[in-house]
Amino acid sequence: MTLKHIRLELARTKEHPDGDPRCGYEFAAPLDATGHFDADGWKADKALCSVRRFWHGADDEKGLLVHAHGRWAFSYAAGDADDEPIFKFDRHAFVPGEYVTITEHDGVARPFKVVSVR
C-alpha cells in the first residue's frame, strides 16, 4: 500500500469562525482506494507514518501516528503525555472536504478539514 500525504486545516470554531489554514496537520498514512485508513499498511510502514503539526505563532511539532490504549493519536515524544487522540481515526474517509476531530495538547477537541490527499 502506498502512503498518502494528508493535509488537515483548522475548520470553523468559536475562536476561528472562518477556520484557519495556518493551523493544522500534515501527515503520512496508508489509505485504501476509498480513502479509509489501512491498519495493516500502518503495521508494515509505521516508522514512515510521520506527522507535522503547524500552528500560527508556534513552532512546528514533528512526530508519528501511533496506536496505543485502543486509540489512534499523533505523538511527538515517548510516552502518552503529549499524545493527541484522533476521534474515530480508523473509520474516517480521508478525502478532501471531510472532517476529523483531534483532541489537542490543551485537551480541547477541535475539528479539522481534509484539504488535500496526495
C-alpha positions as CSV (number, residue, x, y, z in Angstrom):
1,M,0.0,0.0,0.0
2,T,1.3,3.5,-0.9
3,L,1.5,6.1,1.8
4,K,-0.7,9.2,1.2
5,H,0.2,12.7,2.4
6,I,-2.8,14.3,4.0
7,R,-3.2,17.9,5.0
8,L,-5.7,19.0,7.6
9,E,-6.6,22.6,8.3
10,L,-8.4,24.0,11.3
11,A,-12.2,24.1,10.5
12,R,-14.7,26.6,11.8
13,T,-14.6,27.0,15.6
14,K,-15.9,29.7,18.0
15,E,-12.4,31.2,18.1
16,H,-11.9,30.9,14.3
17,P,-15.3,31.4,12.7
18,D,-13.8,31.0,9.2
19,G,-11.3,28.3,10.2
20,D,-7.6,28.9,9.7
21,P,-5.4,27.4,7.0
22,R,-2.3,28.4,9.1
23,C,-3.2,25.9,11.8
24,G,-3.3,22.1,11.2
25,Y,-1.5,18.9,10.4
26,E,0.3,17.2,7.6
27,F,0.8,13.5,8.0
28,A,1.6,10.3,6.0
29,A,-0.7,7.3,6.3
30,P,-1.7,4.3,4.2
31,L,-5.2,4.7,2.8
32,D,-7.3,2.3,0.7
33,A,-9.0,3.2,-2.6
34,T,-11.9,4.8,-0.7
35,G,-9.6,7.0,1.5
36,H,-10.0,4.9,4.6
37,F,-7.1,4.2,6.9
38,D,-5.3,0.8,6.4
39,A,-4.1,-0.5,9.7
40,D,-2.2,-3.4,8.2
41,G,-0.4,-1.0,6.0
42,W,0.5,1.1,9.1
43,K,1.9,-2.0,10.8
44,A,4.2,-2.6,7.8
45,D,5.3,1.1,7.5
46,K,4.6,2.7,10.9
47,A,8.1,4.3,11.1
48,L,7.2,6.3,7.9
49,C,3.8,7.5,9.2
50,S,5.0,10.9,10.3
51,V,3.1,14.0,11.3
52,R,3.9,17.7,11.4
53,R,1.7,20.0,13.4
54,F,1.8,23.6,12.3
55,W,0.1,26.4,14.2
56,H,0.3,30.1,13.5
57,G,2.5,31.7,16.1
58,A,4.1,28.5,17.4
59,D,7.0,26.2,16.4
60,D,6.1,23.2,14.3
61,E,6.0,19.9,16.1
62,K,7.1,16.6,14.4
63,G,6.1,13.1,15.5
64,L,4.4,9.9,14.5
65,L,1.0,8.3,14.1
66,V,0.7,5.8,16.9
67,H,-1.8,3.3,18.2
68,A,-1.9,2.9,22.0
69,H,-4.5,2.2,24.6
70,G,-7.0,1.3,21.9
71,R,-6.8,4.7,20.1
72,W,-5.0,6.4,17.3
73,A,-3.1,9.5,18.1
74,F,-0.4,11.9,16.9
75,S,2.6,11.6,19.3
76,Y,5.6,13.9,19.4
77,A,7.7,12.3,22.2
78,A,7.9,9.0,24.0
79,G,5.1,8.3,26.4
80,D,1.4,9.3,26.4
81,A,1.7,12.8,27.9
82,D,1.7,14.7,24.6
83,D,-0.5,12.3,22.5
84,E,-3.3,13.9,20.5
85,P,-6.1,11.4,20.1
86,I,-7.9,11.4,16.8
87,F,-11.7,10.7,17.1
88,K,-12.7,7.5,15.1
89,F,-9.5,7.8,13.0
90,D,-9.9,4.3,11.7
91,R,-13.4,5.0,10.4
92,H,-13.0,8.3,8.6
93,A,-12.7,8.7,4.9
94,F,-9.7,11.0,4.3
95,V,-10.9,12.7,1.2
96,P,-11.0,16.5,0.6
97,G,-14.0,18.1,2.2
98,E,-14.3,15.6,5.0
99,Y,-13.8,16.5,8.7
100,V,-11.9,14.9,11.6
101,T,-11.7,15.8,15.3
102,I,-8.4,15.9,17.1
103,T,-8.1,16.4,20.9
104,E,-5.0,18.6,21.2
105,H,-2.4,19.1,23.9
106,D,-4.7,21.6,25.8
107,G,-7.4,18.9,26.0
108,V,-9.7,20.7,23.5
109,A,-11.3,18.7,20.7
110,R,-11.1,20.7,17.5
111,P,-12.4,20.0,14.0
112,F,-10.1,19.8,11.1
113,K,-11.0,19.7,7.4
114,V,-9.2,17.4,5.0
115,V,-7.9,19.8,2.3
116,S,-5.6,17.6,0.3
117,V,-4.6,13.9,-0.2
118,R,-1.7,13.2,-2.5
